[in-house]
Amino acid sequence: MLLIRKEQMAILAEDLERRAVAAMLRHAAQFFPVESASLGHEMVEDLAGRSRRRGRLMKWSEPSVYKYFNLCVLRGRDVGGEDWIAQTLSDPNISDPDECARLVYQEAIARLRRNRLNHLARQRFFHGE
């Protein structure tokens, strides 16, 4: 019988966490190259760690952790402190953790689109297009 001690499990867990953060860094560089470059390696790594900790706390699946991380990279900070996100994350009526993450992501995308459309409308107005 194979017996794994707590110390060995801790080492394995640290290695798994390090690999997961490294995968998130590669993901950010691939899908958000401009944002990742402007934030810098240390900030993106910090956001990856924060996203993973939030995911453990919220009991999210890996895809939900990545959705949250994507938002953090796009916004350039941990988005959990924004009022509307904090309300959704703490909503007692949402029992499925991944549904909670999906709702946050869906609302964030809608807000980004509205902001972009508003920006384009302002540009057309001021530039006479």
C-alpha positions as CSV (number, residue, x, y, z in Angstrom):
1,M,0.0,0.0,0.0
2,L,1.3,3.4,-0.9
3,L,1.2,6.0,1.9
4,I,1.6,9.7,1.2
5,R,2.5,11.9,4.1
6,K,1.1,15.4,4.6
7,E,4.5,17.0,3.8
8,Q,4.5,15.1,0.5
9,M,0.9,16.2,-0.3
10,A,1.9,19.8,0.4
11,I,4.8,19.6,-2.0
12,L,2.5,18.1,-4.7
13,A,-0.1,20.7,-4.1
14,E,2.5,23.5,-4.4
15,D,3.7,22.1,-7.7
16,L,0.2,21.7,-9.0
17,E,-0.6,25.3,-8.1
18,R,2.6,26.6,-9.7
19,R,1.8,24.7,-12.9
20,A,-1.8,26.0,-12.9
21,V,-0.6,29.6,-12.5
22,A,1.9,29.1,-15.3
23,A,-0.9,27.8,-17.6
24,M,-2.9,30.9,-16.8
25,L,0.0,33.1,-17.7
26,R,0.3,31.4,-21.0
27,H,-3.4,31.7,-21.5
28,A,-3.3,35.5,-20.8
29,A,-0.3,36.0,-23.2
30,Q,-2.1,34.1,-25.9
31,F,-5.6,35.6,-25.6
32,F,-4.8,39.0,-24.1
33,P,-1.3,39.9,-25.4
34,V,-1.7,43.7,-25.2
35,E,-3.3,43.7,-21.8
36,S,-0.8,41.2,-20.4
37,A,2.2,43.2,-21.8
38,S,0.9,46.4,-20.3
39,L,0.2,44.8,-16.9
40,G,3.5,43.1,-16.7
41,H,4.4,39.5,-15.7
42,E,4.2,40.1,-11.9
43,M,0.8,41.7,-12.1
44,V,-0.7,39.0,-14.3
45,E,0.9,36.3,-12.1
46,D,-0.7,38.0,-9.0
47,L,-4.1,38.1,-10.8
48,A,-3.8,34.4,-11.6
49,G,-3.1,33.6,-8.0
50,R,-6.0,35.8,-6.8
51,S,-8.3,34.2,-9.3
52,R,-7.3,30.7,-8.2
53,R,-7.8,31.6,-4.5
54,R,-11.2,33.1,-5.3
55,G,-12.1,30.0,-7.3
56,R,-11.3,27.8,-4.3
57,L,-13.3,30.0,-2.0
58,M,-16.3,30.0,-4.3
59,K,-15.9,26.3,-5.3
60,W,-15.7,27.2,-9.0
61,S,-14.7,24.7,-11.7
62,E,-11.5,25.4,-13.7
63,P,-13.4,27.1,-16.6
64,S,-15.1,29.5,-14.2
65,V,-11.8,30.4,-12.6
66,Y,-10.5,31.2,-16.1
67,K,-13.5,33.4,-16.8
68,Y,-12.9,35.4,-13.7
69,F,-9.2,35.6,-14.5
70,N,-10.0,36.9,-18.0
71,L,-12.1,39.7,-16.5
72,C,-9.3,40.6,-14.1
73,V,-6.8,40.8,-17.0
74,L,-9.1,42.9,-19.1
75,R,-9.8,45.3,-16.2
76,G,-6.2,45.2,-14.9
77,R,-7.1,44.4,-11.4
78,D,-9.0,41.9,-9.2
79,V,-12.6,42.7,-10.1
80,G,-14.1,41.1,-7.0
81,G,-14.3,44.4,-5.2
82,E,-16.6,46.0,-7.7
83,D,-20.0,46.5,-6.2
84,W,-22.1,44.7,-8.8
85,I,-19.6,41.7,-8.9
86,A,-19.5,41.5,-5.1
87,Q,-23.3,41.5,-5.0
88,T,-23.5,38.7,-7.5
89,L,-20.8,36.7,-5.8
90,S,-22.6,36.9,-2.4
91,D,-26.1,36.4,-3.7
92,P,-27.7,33.7,-1.5
93,N,-30.2,32.9,-4.3
94,I,-27.5,31.5,-6.5
95,S,-26.7,28.1,-5.2
96,D,-24.6,26.8,-8.1
97,P,-21.1,28.3,-7.9
98,D,-20.4,28.0,-11.6
99,E,-23.7,29.7,-12.4
100,C,-22.6,32.6,-10.2
101,A,-19.3,32.9,-12.2
102,R,-21.2,32.6,-15.4
103,L,-23.6,35.5,-14.4
104,V,-20.6,37.7,-13.4
105,Y,-18.9,37.0,-16.7
106,Q,-22.0,37.5,-18.8
107,E,-22.8,40.9,-17.1
108,A,-19.2,42.0,-17.5
109,I,-19.2,41.2,-21.2
110,A,-22.4,43.2,-21.6
111,R,-20.9,46.1,-19.7
112,L,-17.8,46.0,-21.8
113,R,-19.9,46.1,-25.0
114,R,-22.0,49.0,-23.7
115,N,-18.9,50.9,-22.8
116,R,-17.4,50.3,-26.2
117,L,-20.6,51.3,-28.0
118,N,-20.8,54.5,-25.8
119,H,-17.2,55.3,-26.7
120,L,-17.8,54.8,-30.4
121,A,-20.9,57.0,-30.2
122,R,-18.9,59.8,-28.5
123,Q,-16.1,59.5,-31.1
124,R,-18.6,59.9,-33.9
125,F,-20.3,62.8,-32.2
126,F,-17.0,64.7,-31.5
127,H,-15.4,63.9,-34.9
128,G,-18.6,64.5,-36.9
129,E,-18.8,61.0,-38.3
